[in-house]
């Protein structure tokens, strides 16, 4: 077999190995990433639970990078402290060794069984969970097939002079070997694949245990680099940089102890491929047991190194829509939800300033409402564009439904803000230009509607953020109550102005339109309930339409 053919076969086997790893990670993230992320958010109470969570979730997703993105999103949001997040990454590094342990066994019979089983599970039901599980099984089968092809190809390559020259160069310089492994892992974005490749090379018998261990150390450092390069903010750098520092420091100490480690390896009965696998596991385990006690000081040091940058002056500029979330659906959805809550905060500010405007008729309050509305429109447009950029083809059904919910939520909040700014503010300023205050009767009803809006807005947040079905039903029921409040206030006001035709011509008409527009605002707030009710499979009468 010619050298060109061998290189093509080698490249194809490596590509198949990387593709199988990618299939497992993306399939399981798509099918089970969201519930795993929610579980992480609820159960990371202490360092040991965080460590075990990192091991377990990385063992499931087969990707410490995915777990790093999850934990980084929590720390950037402020919902997870940096210290337990560092413990998660220590566990994730151990979890990534589980697949290496699995692949080190003779699993030739498992290749056809996994592919056949994966195909059956994929076709079993039209369900994203079954499809994801089936793709993951096929991906695992492809990785095993790639390893068998890699082993066969390397068996032919080891007899070539070029291969011996390359391996001799690595044997002569441990620093070069370390850098080669770092660069290769950075290119592949998978320390698992590189460690498996090193184990396959070691099986050819042309690599000493010392060189094999150095390559494993390089793979560990290289595996920590992609999250650092993909961090979208200073705060987001804290966790991946901390993980890189831990791995790099561990690698430096291991390099210093390499002669002693080589002697220890010689006293064991492990073959060089087995040594690669167990050294990879032992390295991560020792780092975890050592640094689990130092997560607190390390977190404080990272917080001093990476100080949170000042937020942009324009509140309409998004803070959380980083590009890293676009490649992982549930992270992108989480970022969109956080920005959507900022939009709700703006709507709340507009409601409060509008109430002040009705009571004082100050032009400054009207200007502030319009400014906030401009920021709300800008933020809403950014969220809609971000949701459009998410990879919808790779989303699970639940994530696609959630994306639609977020989109409708943002649109309704924006429309409610437009009514407050364009209609209600204009009505108040028209009254101000005439030099007339709203009567006590009118202000009492306006205040009542204001508090009802705020109550409904809190219910809308509960329904949207917590998927609270009871809150969603309450929102629908409140539509009828708001309609009755509007009708009652309108009738009473009409009675008071019946005898004063001039007052009705202008002042009475403004108040009636205020009532109508408040109801329109509530309609958009209550509209948040329907996607939640529909997605959870519940039915409720549509009242107040």
C-alpha positions as CSV (number, residue, x, y, z in Angstrom):
1,X,0.0,0.0,0.0
2,X,1.4,3.4,-1.0
3,X,2.2,6.2,1.4
4,X,-0.5,8.4,-0.1
5,X,-3.1,5.7,0.4
6,X,-2.0,5.2,4.0
7,X,-2.3,8.9,4.7
8,X,-5.8,9.1,3.1
9,X,-6.9,6.1,5.2
10,X,-5.4,7.6,8.3
11,X,-7.1,11.0,7.7
12,X,-10.4,9.2,7.0
13,X,-10.2,7.2,10.2
14,X,-9.5,10.3,12.3
15,X,-12.3,12.2,10.6
16,X,-14.7,9.3,11.3
17,X,-13.6,9.3,14.9
18,X,-14.2,13.0,15.3
19,X,-17.6,12.8,13.5
20,X,-18.7,10.0,15.8
21,X,-17.7,12.0,18.9
22,X,-19.6,15.0,17.4
23,X,-22.7,12.9,16.8
24,X,-22.8,11.7,20.4
25,X,-22.3,15.2,21.8
26,X,-24.7,17.1,19.6
27,X,-27.4,14.4,19.7
28,X,-27.4,14.1,23.5
29,X,-27.3,17.9,23.9
30,X,-30.2,18.3,21.5
31,X,-32.3,15.6,23.2
32,X,-31.4,15.9,26.8
33,X,-29.3,19.1,27.2
34,X,-32.1,21.3,28.5
35,X,-33.2,18.9,31.3
36,X,-29.6,18.3,32.2
37,X,-28.9,22.0,32.3
38,X,-32.0,22.6,34.6
39,X,-30.8,19.7,36.8
40,X,-27.4,21.4,37.1
41,X,-29.0,24.7,38.1
42,X,-30.9,23.1,40.9
43,X,-28.4,20.6,42.4
44,X,-25.0,22.4,42.5
45,X,-25.2,23.1,46.2
46,X,-21.7,22.3,47.3
47,X,-18.3,21.5,45.8
48,X,-18.7,17.7,46.1
49,X,-22.1,17.7,44.5
50,X,-20.8,19.9,41.8
51,X,-17.8,17.6,41.2
52,X,-20.1,14.5,40.9
53,X,-22.5,16.5,38.6
54,X,-19.6,17.3,36.3
55,X,-18.5,13.7,36.1
56,X,-22.0,12.4,35.5
57,X,-23.2,14.9,32.9
58,X,-19.9,14.8,31.0
59,X,-20.1,11.0,31.0
60,X,-23.6,11.3,29.4
61,X,-22.8,14.1,26.9
62,X,-19.3,12.8,26.1
63,X,-18.1,16.4,26.0
64,X,-16.4,18.4,28.7
65,X,-16.6,21.5,26.4
66,X,-20.4,21.3,26.4
67,X,-20.4,21.1,30.2
68,X,-18.0,24.1,30.3
69,X,-20.5,26.1,28.2
70,X,-23.3,25.2,30.6
71,X,-21.4,26.1,33.7
72,X,-20.1,29.3,32.1
73,X,-23.6,30.4,31.2
74,X,-24.6,30.0,34.9
75,X,-21.6,31.9,36.2
76,X,-22.0,34.7,33.7
77,X,-25.7,35.0,34.7
78,X,-24.8,35.1,38.4
79,X,-26.9,32.1,39.2
80,X,-23.9,29.9,40.0
81,X,-20.9,30.9,42.0
82,X,-17.5,30.5,40.4
83,X,-16.2,28.1,43.1
84,X,-18.8,25.3,42.5
85,X,-18.5,26.0,38.8
86,X,-14.7,25.2,39.0
87,X,-15.6,22.0,40.9
88,X,-18.0,21.1,38.0
89,X,-15.1,21.4,35.6
90,X,-12.9,19.3,37.8
91,X,-15.6,16.6,37.5
92,X,-16.0,17.2,33.8
93,X,-12.3,16.5,33.3
94,X,-12.8,13.1,35.0
95,X,-16.0,12.4,33.1
96,X,-14.3,12.9,29.8
97,X,-12.0,10.0,30.6
98,X,-14.9,7.6,30.9
99,X,-15.4,7.3,27.2
100,X,-11.6,6.7,26.8
101,X,-11.9,3.9,29.3
102,X,-14.9,2.5,27.4
103,X,-13.1,2.6,24.0
104,X,-10.0,0.9,25.4
105,X,-11.8,-2.5,25.6
106,X,-12.1,-4.9,22.7
107,X,-15.6,-4.0,21.5
108,X,-15.6,-5.4,17.9
109,X,-18.9,-7.1,18.3
110,X,-20.4,-3.9,19.7
111,X,-19.9,-2.0,16.5
112,X,-22.7,-3.7,14.4
113,X,-24.9,-4.0,17.5
114,X,-24.7,-0.3,18.3
115,X,-25.3,0.8,14.7
116,X,-28.3,-1.6,14.3
117,X,-29.7,-0.7,17.7
118,X,-29.2,3.0,17.1
119,X,-31.1,2.8,13.7
120,X,-34.0,0.9,15.3
121,X,-34.3,3.4,18.2
122,X,-34.1,6.3,15.8
123,X,-36.9,4.9,13.7
124,X,-38.9,3.6,16.6
125,X,-40.9,6.7,17.3
126,X,-41.2,10.2,15.8
127,X,-39.9,11.7,19.0
128,X,-36.8,13.9,19.5
129,X,-35.7,11.9,22.6
130,X,-35.7,8.6,20.7
131,X,-34.0,10.3,17.7
132,X,-31.3,11.7,19.9
133,X,-30.6,8.4,21.6
134,X,-30.5,6.6,18.3
135,X,-28.0,9.1,16.8
136,X,-25.8,8.8,20.0
137,X,-25.7,5.0,19.7
138,X,-24.8,5.3,16.0
139,X,-22.1,7.9,16.9
140,X,-20.6,5.5,19.4
141,X,-20.6,2.7,16.9
142,X,-18.8,5.0,14.4
143,X,-16.2,5.9,17.0
144,X,-15.5,2.2,17.6
145,X,-15.4,1.5,13.9
146,X,-13.0,4.5,13.5
147,X,-10.7,3.1,16.1
148,X,-10.6,-0.3,14.4
149,X,-9.8,1.3,11.1
150,X,-7.2,3.5,12.8
151,X,-5.5,0.5,14.4
152,X,-5.4,-1.3,11.0
153,X,-4.0,1.7,9.2
154,X,-1.4,2.4,11.9
155,X,-0.3,-1.3,11.6
156,X,0.8,-0.6,8.0
157,X,2.2,2.9,8.7
158,X,4.5,1.7,11.5
159,X,6.7,-0.1,9.0
160,X,7.4,3.1,7.0
161,X,10.6,5.1,7.5
162,X,8.8,8.4,7.7
163,X,6.7,7.2,10.6
164,X,9.8,6.1,12.5
165,X,11.5,9.5,11.8
166,X,8.5,11.4,13.1
167,X,8.3,9.3,16.2
168,X,12.1,9.7,16.7
169,X,11.6,13.5,16.6
170,X,9.0,13.3,19.3
171,X,11.1,11.0,21.4
172,X,14.0,13.5,21.3
173,X,12.1,16.5,22.6
174,X,9.3,16.4,25.1
175,X,8.4,20.1,24.6
176,X,7.8,19.5,20.9
177,X,5.6,16.5,21.8
178,X,3.6,18.6,24.2
179,X,3.1,21.4,21.7
180,X,2.1,18.9,19.0
181,X,-0.6,17.4,21.2
182,X,-1.9,20.8,22.3
183,X,-2.2,22.0,18.6
184,X,-3.8,18.8,17.5
185,X,-6.3,18.8,20.3
186,X,-7.1,22.5,19.6
187,X,-7.7,21.7,15.9
188,X,-9.9,18.6,16.7
189,X,-11.8,20.3,19.6
190,X,-11.7,16.9,21.3
191,X,-9.3,15.7,23.9
192,X,-11.0,12.3,23.9
193,X,-10.3,11.7,20.2
194,X,-6.6,12.8,20.6
195,X,-6.1,10.6,23.6
196,X,-7.6,7.6,21.7
197,X,-5.3,8.4,18.8
198,X,-2.3,8.5,21.2
199,X,-3.4,5.1,22.5
200,X,-3.6,3.7,19.0
201,X,-0.1,5.0,18.2
202,X,1.2,3.6,21.4
203,X,-0.2,0.2,20.3
204,X,2.3,0.1,17.4
205,X,5.1,-0.2,19.8
206,X,7.2,2.7,18.5
207,X,6.4,5.1,21.4
208,X,7.9,5.1,24.8
209,X,5.8,5.5,27.9
210,X,7.4,8.9,28.6
211,X,6.4,10.3,25.2
212,X,2.9,8.8,25.5
213,X,2.4,10.5,28.9
214,X,3.6,13.9,27.5
215,X,1.1,13.6,24.6
216,X,-1.7,12.9,27.1
217,X,-0.7,16.0,29.0
218,X,-0.7,18.1,25.8
219,X,-4.2,16.8,25.0
220,X,-5.4,17.8,28.4
221,X,-4.1,21.4,28.0
222,X,-5.4,21.6,24.4
223,X,-8.9,20.4,25.5
224,X,-9.2,23.4,27.8
225,X,-8.4,26.0,25.1
226,X,-11.6,26.1,22.9
227,X,-13.9,27.4,25.7
228,X,-11.3,30.2,26.5
229,X,-11.2,31.2,22.8
230,X,-15.0,31.2,22.5
231,X,-15.7,33.2,25.7
232,X,-17.8,36.2,24.8
233,X,-17.1,38.5,27.8
234,X,-14.7,39.1,30.6
235,X,-16.9,37.4,33.1
236,X,-17.3,34.4,30.8
237,X,-13.5,34.0,30.8
238,X,-13.3,33.3,34.5
239,X,-14.3,29.6,34.4
240,X,-12.5,28.4,31.3
241,X,-9.3,30.3,32.2
242,X,-9.5,28.7,35.7
243,X,-9.9,25.3,34.2
244,X,-6.9,26.0,31.8
245,X,-4.8,27.1,34.7
246,X,-5.5,24.0,36.7
247,X,-4.7,21.7,33.8
248,X,-1.6,23.7,32.8
249,X,-0.3,23.7,36.4
250,X,-1.0,20.0,36.7
251,X,0.9,19.3,33.4
252,X,3.9,21.3,34.5
253,X,4.1,19.3,37.8
254,X,3.7,16.1,35.8
255,X,6.5,17.1,33.4
256,X,8.7,17.8,36.4
257,X,7.9,14.3,37.8
258,X,8.2,12.6,34.4
259,X,11.3,10.6,35.3
260,X,9.7,9.3,38.4
261,X,6.4,8.6,36.6
262,X,8.3,6.7,33.9
263,X,10.0,4.5,36.6
264,X,6.6,3.9,38.2
265,X,5.1,2.9,34.8
266,X,8.0,0.4,34.3
267,X,7.1,-1.4,37.6
268,X,3.5,-2.1,36.4
269,X,2.2,-4.7,34.0
270,X,0.3,-2.2,31.9
271,X,1.0,-2.0,28.2
272,X,1.7,1.4,26.7
273,X,-1.9,1.8,25.4
274,X,-3.3,0.8,28.8
275,X,-0.8,3.3,30.4
276,X,-2.2,6.1,28.2
277,X,-5.8,5.4,29.3
278,X,-5.0,5.1,33.0
279,X,-2.6,8.0,33.1
280,X,-5.3,10.2,31.5
281,X,-7.8,9.1,34.1
282,X,-5.3,9.4,37.0
283,X,-4.1,12.8,35.9
284,X,-7.7,14.2,36.0
285,X,-8.5,12.4,39.3
286,X,-5.5,13.7,41.1
287,X,-6.2,17.3,39.9
288,X,-9.8,17.0,41.1
289,X,-8.8,15.7,44.5
290,X,-6.1,18.4,44.9
291,X,-7.9,21.5,43.6
292,X,-11.4,20.7,45.0
293,X,-10.1,22.2,48.3
294,X,-8.7,25.3,46.5
295,X,-11.8,26.3,44.4
296,X,-12.6,29.1,46.8
297,X,-9.2,30.9,46.6
298,X,-8.9,30.2,42.9
299,X,-12.4,31.7,42.3
300,X,-11.4,34.9,44.2
301,X,-8.2,35.2,42.2
302,X,-10.1,34.8,38.9
303,X,-12.6,37.4,40.0
304,X,-9.8,39.9,40.6
305,X,-8.2,39.1,37.3
306,X,-11.3,39.4,35.2
307,X,-13.3,42.3,36.6
308,X,-16.8,42.6,35.1
309,X,-16.9,45.3,32.5
310,X,-19.2,48.3,32.8
311,X,-22.5,47.7,31.1
312,X,-23.3,49.8,28.0
313,X,-25.0,53.1,28.7
314,X,-27.9,52.3,26.3
315,X,-30.1,49.8,28.1
316,X,-31.4,48.7,24.7
317,X,-28.0,47.0,23.9
318,X,-28.1,43.3,24.7
319,X,-25.9,42.0,27.5
320,X,-26.3,38.2,27.2
321,X,-26.7,37.4,23.5
322,X,-23.2,36.0,23.0
323,X,-22.2,34.0,19.9
324,X,-21.3,30.9,21.9
325,X,-25.0,30.3,22.7
326,X,-25.8,30.1,19.0
327,X,-24.1,26.8,18.6
328,X,-25.8,25.2,21.6
329,X,-29.6,25.6,21.5
330,X,-30.4,25.5,25.2
331,X,-27.7,28.1,26.0
332,X,-29.0,30.4,23.3
333,X,-32.5,30.0,24.6
334,X,-31.3,30.8,28.1
335,X,-29.6,33.9,26.9
336,X,-32.7,35.0,25.1
337,X,-34.8,34.5,28.2
338,X,-32.5,36.6,30.3
339,X,-32.7,39.4,27.7
340,X,-36.5,39.0,27.6
341,X,-36.7,39.6,31.4
342,X,-34.7,42.8,30.8
343,X,-37.4,43.8,28.3
344,X,-40.1,43.2,31.0
345,X,-38.1,45.4,33.4
346,X,-38.3,48.2,30.8
347,X,-42.0,47.7,30.4
348,X,-42.4,47.9,34.2
349,X,-40.5,51.2,34.2
350,X,-42.7,52.6,31.5
351,X,-45.8,51.6,33.5
352,X,-44.6,53.3,36.6
353,X,-43.5,56.5,34.8
354,X,-46.9,56.6,33.0
355,X,-48.7,56.5,36.4
356,X,-46.5,59.5,37.5
357,X,-47.3,61.3,34.2
358,X,-51.1,60.9,34.8
359,X,-50.8,62.3,38.3
360,X,-48.3,65.2,37.6
361,X,-48.5,65.7,33.8
362,X,-44.7,66.3,33.8
363,X,-43.2,66.5,30.4
364,X,-40.0,64.9,31.7
365,X,-41.9,61.6,32.5
366,X,-43.3,61.5,29.0
367,X,-39.8,62.0,27.5
368,X,-38.4,59.2,29.7
369,X,-41.2,56.8,28.6
370,X,-40.4,57.4,24.9
371,X,-36.7,56.9,25.6
372,X,-37.3,53.6,27.4
373,X,-39.6,52.5,24.5
374,X,-36.8,53.1,22.0
375,X,-34.5,51.0,24.1
376,X,-37.2,48.3,24.3
377,X,-37.7,48.3,20.6
378,X,-33.9,48.0,20.1
379,X,-33.5,45.1,22.6
380,X,-36.6,43.3,21.1
381,X,-35.1,43.5,17.6
382,X,-31.8,42.1,18.9
383,X,-33.6,39.1,20.6
384,X,-35.6,38.3,17.5
385,X,-32.5,38.4,15.3
386,X,-30.6,36.1,17.9
387,X,-33.5,33.6,17.9
388,X,-33.5,33.6,14.1
389,X,-29.8,32.7,14.1
390,X,-30.2,29.7,16.4
391,X,-29.8,26.4,14.6
392,X,-33.4,25.4,14.5
393,X,-32.7,22.3,12.4
394,X,-30.7,20.9,15.3
395,X,-33.2,21.7,18.0
396,X,-35.4,19.3,19.8
397,X,-39.1,19.7,19.6
398,X,-39.2,21.1,23.1
399,X,-36.5,23.7,22.4
400,X,-38.2,24.7,19.1
401,X,-41.4,25.3,21.0
402,X,-39.6,27.3,23.7
403,X,-37.9,29.5,21.0
404,X,-41.4,30.2,19.6
405,X,-42.6,31.1,23.1
406,X,-39.7,33.5,23.7
407,X,-40.4,35.1,20.3
408,X,-44.1,35.7,21.1
409,X,-43.3,36.9,24.6
410,X,-40.9,39.5,23.3
411,X,-43.3,40.7,20.5
412,X,-46.1,41.1,23.0
413,X,-43.9,43.0,25.4
414,X,-42.8,45.3,22.6
415,X,-46.4,45.9,21.4
416,X,-47.5,46.7,25.0
417,X,-44.6,49.2,25.2
418,X,-45.7,50.8,21.9
419,X,-49.2,51.4,23.3
420,X,-47.8,52.9,26.5
421,X,-45.5,55.2,24.5
422,X,-47.5,56.1,21.5
423,X,-51.1,56.1,22.8
424,X,-51.3,56.5,26.6
425,X,-48.4,59.0,26.8
426,X,-49.9,61.1,24.0
427,X,-53.3,61.2,25.8
428,X,-51.7,62.4,29.0
429,X,-49.7,65.1,27.2
430,X,-52.8,66.2,25.4
431,X,-54.5,66.8,28.7
432,X,-51.4,68.6,30.0
433,X,-51.4,71.0,27.0
434,X,-54.9,72.0,28.0
435,X,-53.7,72.7,31.5
436,X,-56.2,70.2,33.0
437,X,-55.5,67.6,35.7
438,X,-57.2,64.2,35.7
439,X,-60.0,64.2,38.3
440,X,-59.8,62.1,41.4
441,X,-62.4,59.8,40.0
442,X,-60.3,59.3,36.9
443,X,-57.1,58.8,38.8
444,X,-58.6,56.2,41.1
445,X,-59.5,54.1,38.2
446,X,-56.2,54.7,36.5
447,X,-54.3,53.6,39.6
448,X,-56.5,50.5,39.9
449,X,-55.7,49.6,36.3
450,X,-52.0,50.3,36.9
451,X,-51.9,47.8,39.8
452,X,-53.8,45.3,37.9
453,X,-51.3,45.6,35.0
454,X,-48.4,45.0,37.4
455,X,-50.1,42.0,38.9
456,X,-50.7,40.5,35.5
457,X,-47.2,41.2,34.5
458,X,-45.9,39.2,37.5
459,X,-48.2,36.4,36.5
460,X,-46.9,36.6,33.0
461,X,-43.3,36.3,34.2
462,X,-44.2,33.2,36.3
463,X,-46.0,31.6,33.4
464,X,-43.1,32.4,30.9
465,X,-40.1,31.8,33.1
466,X,-41.3,29.0,35.4
467,X,-43.7,27.4,32.9
468,X,-46.4,27.9,35.6
469,X,-49.6,26.5,34.3
470,X,-51.7,28.0,37.1
471,X,-50.3,31.5,36.5
472,X,-51.1,31.1,32.8
473,X,-54.7,30.2,33.6
474,X,-55.0,33.1,36.0
475,X,-53.8,35.5,33.3
476,X,-56.6,34.2,31.0
477,X,-59.2,34.6,33.7
478,X,-58.0,38.1,34.5
479,X,-58.8,39.3,30.9
480,X,-62.5,39.1,31.7
481,X,-62.0,40.9,35.0
482,X,-60.1,43.8,33.3
483,X,-62.9,44.0,30.6
484,X,-65.5,44.3,33.4
485,X,-63.4,47.0,35.2
486,X,-63.2,49.0,31.9
487,X,-66.9,48.7,31.3
488,X,-67.8,49.7,34.8
489,X,-65.5,52.7,34.9
490,X,-66.7,53.8,31.5
491,X,-70.4,53.6,32.5
492,X,-69.7,55.6,35.7
493,X,-67.7,58.2,33.9
494,X,-70.3,58.6,31.3
495,X,-73.0,59.2,33.9
496,X,-70.8,61.9,35.5
497,X,-70.3,63.8,32.2
498,X,-73.8,63.3,30.8
499,X,-74.9,66.8,31.7
500,X,-71.6,68.5,30.7
501,X,-71.4,68.2,26.9
502,X,-68.3,70.4,26.5
503,X,-66.3,68.4,29.1
504,X,-67.3,65.1,27.3
505,X,-66.2,66.4,24.0
506,X,-62.5,66.4,25.0
507,X,-61.8,65.4,28.6
508,X,-64.3,62.6,28.7
509,X,-63.1,61.2,25.4
510,X,-59.5,61.1,26.7
511,X,-60.4,59.1,29.8
512,X,-62.4,56.6,27.7
513,X,-59.5,56.1,25.4
514,X,-57.2,55.7,28.4
515,X,-59.4,52.8,29.6
516,X,-59.4,51.2,26.2
517,X,-55.6,51.4,25.8
518,X,-55.0,50.0,29.3
519,X,-57.1,47.0,28.3
520,X,-55.1,46.7,25.1
521,X,-51.9,46.6,27.1
522,X,-53.3,43.9,29.3
523,X,-54.3,41.9,26.2
524,X,-50.7,41.7,25.1
525,X,-49.6,40.8,28.7
526,X,-52.2,38.0,28.9
527,X,-51.2,36.7,25.5
528,X,-48.1,35.2,27.1
529,X,-50.3,32.6,28.7
530,X,-51.5,30.9,25.6
531,X,-48.3,29.4,24.2
532,X,-47.6,28.0,27.7
533,X,-51.0,26.4,27.9
534,X,-50.8,25.0,24.4
535,X,-47.3,23.5,24.9
536,X,-48.3,21.8,28.1
537,X,-51.3,20.3,26.5
538,X,-53.9,22.0,28.6
539,X,-57.2,23.5,27.5
540,X,-58.9,26.6,28.9
541,X,-61.8,28.7,27.8
542,X,-60.7,31.9,25.9
543,X,-62.4,34.5,28.0
544,X,-62.4,38.2,27.5
545,X,-61.7,38.1,23.7
